[in-house]
Amino acid sequence: MASIHILADGYSRILEGKMEANCSCVLVKGEDNIIVDTMTAWDGHYILQALRKCNLTTDDINWVVCTHGHSDHTGNNNLFLKAKHIVGFSLNQKNVFLETELLKGNEFVINKHVRVLPTPGHTLTDVSVLVTTPDKNIVAISGDLFEKEEDINDPSIWREIAGSEAPELQIINRSKIAEIASFIIPGHGPYFKVTDEMRSKLKEQLTPPCEQCSTSPDVKLPEKSAGEYPQKDIETIAV
């Protein structure tokens, strides 16, 4: 069984013509302890404090997954020296690099509850982490495939503000993830429930329509309100 703990809600905003941003940092606790996206290099103290609240140390982390290689998602990888590291499509431990199915466009399985999918778009080597809950719901930790919930209705957020190396691929992968996930933790915003209305909206944005995107069953999940960053308490997703 895997439990999901949001150590920090990501954010992005333009202030006085400059971008301020930091990523969502997520702990998946269970058979393997996994950190997804390690924020900027100035946030190590915050991650250490958050792990202590979860009764873990850096040595307890088995895997680090960075959804892509940007500096606001990889800044504290060096805290986790006993873990295997996935950064985009790359897998290594120390100076040993291993080939993965991600390079071939296939998923990489960490364990029976957690898998990593290639979802290029924001960068050409983006990945998303899918966690299956005890109720068989799927939570997608998407990195910047989804900047925040608002970018579903306003694609200019991910296209122009966040930027995209391959927008046509990103459109397709956004719809695919929404079809299989009941819940998404985006790269720079609070988590949100995926509704049928959102799935329809993302399908409308496909050009041409993606025949591989199938209908996902409706799943009821708890709602939440957006909090300020950083959070005072660790937030656990109950699904």
N, C-alpha and C positions, 0 to 999 in steps of 0.2 A: 504494500500500500504506500502511496506517495502523498505527502501533504505539501501544500504550496504556501509560502510565506513571502509577502512583498516587503523587502527590506527598505526600499525607497521607491516612491512614485517618481517617474521621470517627468521632465517638463521641457518646454522650449518656448521662447518668446523673443520678440524683437524689442529692444530698448535703446532709444537714441541711435537708431540705425545699426545696432550691433546685435548679433545673435547671442543669447544666453541659453544654454542647454545642458542637461545632464540626463542620463538614461535611467530607466527603471532597472532596479537590481532585485533579483528574485532568487530565493532559496527553495529548492525542491528537496524535501527531507524524506528519507525512506530507505529502501534497500541500498541505494547509493545517495549520498548527499551531493547535491549539484548546485553550483552558483551560476546563474545566467546573467551575464554582463556585469562588469566590475567597476563601472562609473569612471570618473576622472582620477588622475594620479593624486589629487588633493583630497580624496575621500576615503583613504585607507582607514583612518580612525573611526569613521562612521560605520564602515563595514564590520570592523572588529567589534565595535559596541553592539551592533545589531546581532552578530553571531552569538555574543555572550548572552543576549536575551533569549536566544533559542537553544542555550546550553550546548553550544558548539564552539570549537576553536578552528583555526585555519587548517590544522592537521586532520580534522575530521572530514574535510571536503575531498570527495573522490574525483569529481569532474568539475572543470570550469568550461562553460560554453559561452563564447562571445558571438553574438549573432552576426557581427561583421567586425572589420578591423579598425573602425574609427576610434579616436583616442578617448572619447567619452564613454566607450563601451569596454575598453581594455585596460584602463589605467591602473588596476590593482591586481592583475594576474600574478604578479610576483609574490603576492602574499600566500599563494597556494602551491607550495613547492612539492607536496606529496601527491597532487592531483594530476590527472591527464587533462590536457588542454585542447579544446576544439575552438579554433578561431576561423569563422567562415567555413571553408571546405578543408581546412588544414587541421591535422591531429598530431600532437606530439607530447612526449614526456621527456623533460630535459632536452638533450640534443638529438633524440631519436624521433624521426618523423615516420608516420605510418600512413599507408594508403587507405583511403576509405571509399565507400560506395557513393559518398557525396559528390566526388569528382565525376562520377558517371551519371549523376542526376537522380540517384536513389537514396532512400532514407538510411540513416545510421542508427542502429538500436543500441541504447545504453543498457536498458533492462526491459522487462515485460511491461513496465508502466511508462517508460520515457523513451522517446525517439526524437531524432533530429532530422528535419527535412530541408533540402535545398530550396530556398525561396528567393532567387535572385531578383533584383529590381533596384532597390535603393543602392546597392552595390552589386557587382556581378557574382559575388560569392556569399550573399546573405543566406542565413539559415534561420529556421524557426524551431522551437522546442515544443513538442506536443506531449502533454502529460495526461494520462488516463486516470480518472478518479475512481474510487471504489464503486460509485454509481454508474460507471461506464461513460460519464461525460468526458469530453476532451477540452482541456484548457490549452490554448496556444500562447506561448511566450514568443511574440512575433518580432521583437526588435523593431527596426524602423520600416519594416514592410508596412506597418500601420504606425504613423507618427502619433496619432491620438484618435479618440473616437470621432471627433469633429471632422476628420479628413474624409470620412465616408460621404458626407454631404457636400464637403468643400475640398475637392481633389487638389486645388491649388496649394493646400497646406503641405501635402507630401511631394507634389511635383515641383513647386517653385521655392518654397521656404526650406523644406528639408532637403530637397534635391533628389534626383533619380538618375542613375547611370543607364538604366534600361527600363523606361516607363512602360513600354508595351508588356514586358515580362512582369513588371510589378502589378499591373492591372490584372493579369491572369492569375498570379499567385495570391493576390489579395482575395479574389473571389474564391479560389480553391480552399484557402485556409478558412474563410468564413463559412463555407459549406460543410466542413468537417468539424469545426470547433463550436462549442456551446458558449465559449467565453474566451476573450482575448485580453492579454496584457500587452499594451503597445509600448513602443520604445520611449515615448515622451509624454505619457499621460496616465491617468488612473485606469484600472481595469474596467471592462464593460461586458455586459451580456450581449451576445449576438442574437438579433431578432430576425424574423423572416423578412421584415421591411428592409433591414440592412443588407441581407443576402440579395434581395431583389434589386436594390440600388446598385450594388457592386456588379451584378450581372448586366445591368443596363449600361455600365461603363465599359464593358468588354467590346473590343472592336477587332475582328468580328466576334460574335458570341462564342463562348467556349463550350463546346459540346461535352467536355469532360466534367463540367461542373454539375453535379447531381444535387437533388434536393436533400437537405438534411432535416431529420425529424426535429420538431419543436421540443426544446428542453427548458424547463423552468429552473432559473437560478436566482440567487439573491441579488438585489439591487444594492448600489452604494452611491454615496455622494463623493464628489471630488474633494480631496484633502489638500492641504498645503505641503510643500516639500521643504526640508525633509520631515518625515513623520516622527512624532514622539514615540509612538508604539509600533511594534511589528504587527502588520496586518496579515491575518491568515485567511485564505479563501476557503470558505465552507461550502462544498458542493457535494 
